[in-house]
Amino acid sequence: MDNRGRAFWAVLAVLPLLVQAGEVYRSVDAEGNVTYTDKPSSADSAVERIELPPGPSAESVRDTVERNSAIRKAMEEAQEKRLEQRASREERMAKARKALDEAEEKLKQTKEIGEDDRQTFVGGKSRIRPEYFERVQKAKDELEAARKRFKETRGY
């Protein structure tokens, strides 16, 4: 929490003590305007002293400060936990995205037919070996699994 936040909470805790200090007077002038002050006004207006209820006790103020401190600490801990969870989720997302990209690249490379993937017959004819199709299918399955993990990590 920054210094402005700490100052705000300190002023808020001390405010009840400031309110109870001094006396309050209510005055009504000849035109009917009401004014509240800490000193009686001029003699040409009706002045009435207002009794204020007593402010909070020192124990009550201390309890309030302690409660505010506990709340502030809980808020800071919750914020820290949220930041840790966000960082962890972003790390999992990055790993899942990288695995997905790698699986897509592997499938792309696997689909390229190499010299060893062809079986040549007498007469010059050739065909693609069954092992090629098995490798491509395996790469497709790995890509689909990577997509599924990525979606699960994103929460879809």
Rosetta blueprint (number, residue, H / E / L):
1 M L
2 D L
3 N H
4 R H
5 G H
6 R H
7 A H
8 F H
9 W H
10 A H
11 V H
12 L H
13 A H
14 V H
15 L H
16 P H
17 L H
18 L H
19 V H
20 Q H
21 A L
22 G L
23 E L
24 V E
25 Y E
26 R E
27 S E
28 V E
29 D L
30 A L
31 E L
32 G L
33 N L
34 V E
35 T E
36 Y E
37 T E
38 D L
39 K L
40 P L
41 S L
42 S L
43 A L
44 D L
45 S L
46 A E
47 V E
48 E E
49 R E
50 I E
51 E L
52 L L
53 P L
54 P L
55 G L
56 P L
57 S L
58 A H
59 E H
60 S H
61 V H
62 R H
63 D H
64 T H
65 V H
66 E H
67 R H
68 N H
69 S H
70 A H
71 I H
72 R H
73 K H
74 A H
75 M H
76 E H
77 E H
78 A H
79 Q H
80 E H
81 K H
82 R H
83 L H
84 E H
85 Q H
86 R H
87 A H
88 S H
89 R H
90 E H
91 E H
92 R H
93 M H
94 A H
95 K H
96 A H
97 R H
98 K H
99 A H
100 L H
101 D H
102 E H
103 A H
104 E H
105 E H
106 K H
107 L H
108 K H
109 Q H
110 T H
111 K H
112 E L
113 I L
114 G L
115 E H
116 D H
117 D H
118 R E
119 Q E
120 T E
121 F L
122 V L
123 G L
124 G L
125 K L
126 S E
127 R E
128 I E
129 R L
130 P H
131 E H
132 Y H
133 F H
134 E H
135 R H
136 V H
137 Q H
138 K H
139 A H
140 K H
141 D H
142 E H
143 L H
144 E H
145 A H
146 A H
147 R H
148 K H
149 R H
150 F H
151 K H
152 E H
153 T H
154 R H
155 G L
156 Y L
